Amino acid sequence: MNASSTYGLSTQARNLQWLLTDLVEEVPGVNSVAVVSSDGLLLLSSDPVAPDTPGAPSAPARPSGPRGASADLATIVSGLGSLTTGAAALMDGGSVKQTMVAMEHGSVFVMSISDGSLLGVHATPDCDMSVVAYHMALFVGRAGHVLTPEVRSELRQSMENTP
């Protein structure tokens, strides 16, 4: 979902998109963000509309494939969430609050949202991890009570209808 696809959405869905856009634009080092439902479906994405889409604002080019595709980030977030939840169960560790993977050329952060959804962030290798985690926690705190079944359904339908 992107800025041009928010037309016709409820106030709650538009507010979630605004929070997601704010996370990407305001936190240094954040490349992309995705919110994934508990069953692994992409609900929100920071990926911009391609510039050649009619009516879309000109957006900076993002890499295609695993590094830029929102579906790929959603798959990674869902997989990491499942893996860490299973590991926590095996270790009697309780619920997983946050997962961070530091790589040579970037980082991936996954944080649980109260309804079972996950917030995933792909960031640059030089990002300030504590700042990214802090802003993710703010997003989760603000979004957790808004992601009702109705809003999740609305966001899914919007993602399916996005070109």
Legacy VTK file of the C-alpha trace (Angstrom):
# vtk DataFile Version 3.0
C-alpha trace
ASCII
DATASET POLYDATA
POINTS 163 float
0.000 0.000 0.000
1.278 3.421 -0.815
0.170 7.011 -0.603
-1.876 6.911 -3.800
-3.724 3.753 -2.747
-5.021 5.207 0.536
-7.988 6.907 -1.145
-11.214 5.365 0.084
-9.677 3.699 3.125
-10.976 4.150 6.655
-9.373 6.680 8.959
-7.682 3.872 10.924
-6.126 2.357 7.784
-4.940 5.765 6.553
-3.435 6.498 9.993
-1.504 3.214 9.904
-0.151 4.083 6.460
0.848 7.519 7.725
2.674 5.961 10.706
4.479 3.555 8.379
5.481 6.336 5.964
6.677 8.436 8.899
8.858 5.554 10.119
10.594 5.295 6.750
10.999 9.031 6.202
11.998 10.051 9.726
14.342 7.282 10.844
17.809 7.415 9.289
18.924 4.186 7.669
15.482 2.624 7.198
15.126 1.285 3.642
11.702 -0.317 3.754
9.005 -1.409 6.160
6.295 -4.060 6.006
3.456 -5.073 8.287
2.545 -8.737 7.941
-0.551 -10.442 9.357
-0.254 -13.408 11.697
-0.904 -15.694 8.725
1.913 -14.146 6.666
-0.047 -11.832 4.367
1.306 -8.373 3.580
-0.920 -5.679 5.101
1.151 -2.515 4.673
4.272 -1.698 2.740
6.518 1.306 2.374
7.406 0.476 -1.236
6.466 3.415 -3.451
4.344 3.210 -6.553
6.369 2.858 -9.728
6.807 6.299 -11.342
5.084 5.164 -14.555
1.823 4.412 -12.727
-0.799 6.949 -13.851
-1.318 9.587 -11.203
1.584 8.384 -9.094
4.133 10.867 -7.839
7.670 10.416 -9.034
9.384 8.067 -6.607
13.026 7.162 -6.229
13.853 3.898 -7.918
14.051 0.920 -5.572
15.889 -2.208 -6.465
13.769 -5.045 -7.765
13.894 -8.568 -6.435
14.712 -9.532 -2.859
16.197 -6.189 -1.903
13.236 -4.016 -2.812
10.109 -6.080 -3.228
7.615 -5.737 -0.416
6.429 -9.317 -0.905
9.973 -10.553 -0.316
10.339 -8.491 2.869
6.962 -9.820 4.031
8.126 -13.399 3.411
11.338 -12.806 5.351
9.487 -11.149 8.239
6.935 -13.947 8.402
9.636 -16.625 8.282
11.752 -14.986 10.969
8.684 -14.538 13.139
7.773 -18.198 12.819
11.341 -19.387 13.393
11.882 -17.281 16.504
8.474 -18.189 17.938
9.343 -21.875 17.547
12.766 -21.340 19.110
11.238 -19.477 22.059
8.771 -22.327 22.617
11.574 -24.910 22.591
13.545 -22.853 25.106
10.557 -21.973 27.296
11.406 -18.349 26.565
7.904 -16.917 26.428
6.727 -14.668 23.623
9.182 -13.097 21.189
9.255 -9.316 21.410
11.889 -8.444 18.801
14.302 -10.140 16.431
17.288 -8.478 14.822
19.527 -9.874 12.098
22.707 -7.920 11.404
24.275 -8.647 8.024
27.309 -7.293 6.246
25.188 -5.084 3.984
22.117 -4.381 6.090
19.884 -5.326 8.982
16.423 -6.788 9.374
14.318 -6.110 12.454
11.073 -7.898 13.321
8.806 -6.820 16.151
5.539 -8.383 17.318
2.337 -6.363 17.245
-0.301 -7.187 19.848
-2.722 -8.834 17.416
-0.135 -11.362 16.191
0.914 -9.259 13.220
4.569 -8.417 12.688
6.387 -5.214 11.867
9.479 -5.726 9.741
12.166 -3.195 8.870
15.025 -3.504 6.407
17.766 -1.012 7.288
21.249 -0.025 6.195
24.280 -1.571 7.900
25.236 1.768 9.465
21.818 2.493 11.000
21.593 3.236 14.698
19.928 0.003 15.830
18.632 1.491 19.061
16.936 4.350 17.177
15.328 1.919 14.713
14.126 -0.313 17.571
12.759 2.689 19.469
10.744 3.934 16.490
9.495 0.423 15.780
8.274 0.208 19.384
6.463 3.531 18.931
4.782 2.201 15.779
3.774 -1.029 17.539
2.380 0.917 20.492
0.305 3.134 18.232
-0.772 0.464 15.748
-1.514 -2.437 18.082
-4.986 -1.322 19.133
-5.924 -0.158 15.609
-5.269 -3.440 13.769
-8.734 -4.849 14.317
-9.985 -7.730 12.168
-11.944 -5.218 10.077
-8.906 -3.013 9.432
-6.707 -6.048 8.638
-9.293 -7.204 6.108
-9.484 -3.727 4.591
-5.684 -3.508 4.306
-5.451 -6.981 2.720
-8.047 -6.061 0.118
-6.229 -2.809 -0.589
-2.915 -4.640 -1.085
-4.587 -7.125 -3.442
-6.051 -4.264 -5.503
-2.778 -2.326 -5.752
-1.211 -2.649 -9.193
LINES 1 164
163 0 1 2 3 4 5 6 7 8 9 10 11 12 13 14 15 16 17 18 19 20 21 22 23 24 25 26 27 28 29 30 31 32 33 34 35 36 37 38 39 40 41 42 43 44 45 46 47 48 49 50 51 52 53 54 55 56 57 58 59 60 61 62 63 64 65 66 67 68 69 70 71 72 73 74 75 76 77 78 79 80 81 82 83 84 85 86 87 88 89 90 91 92 93 94 95 96 97 98 99 100 101 102 103 104 105 106 107 108 109 110 111 112 113 114 115 116 117 118 119 120 121 122 123 124 125 126 127 128 129 130 131 132 133 134 135 136 137 138 139 140 141 142 143 144 145 146 147 148 149 150 151 152 153 154 155 156 157 158 159 160 161 162
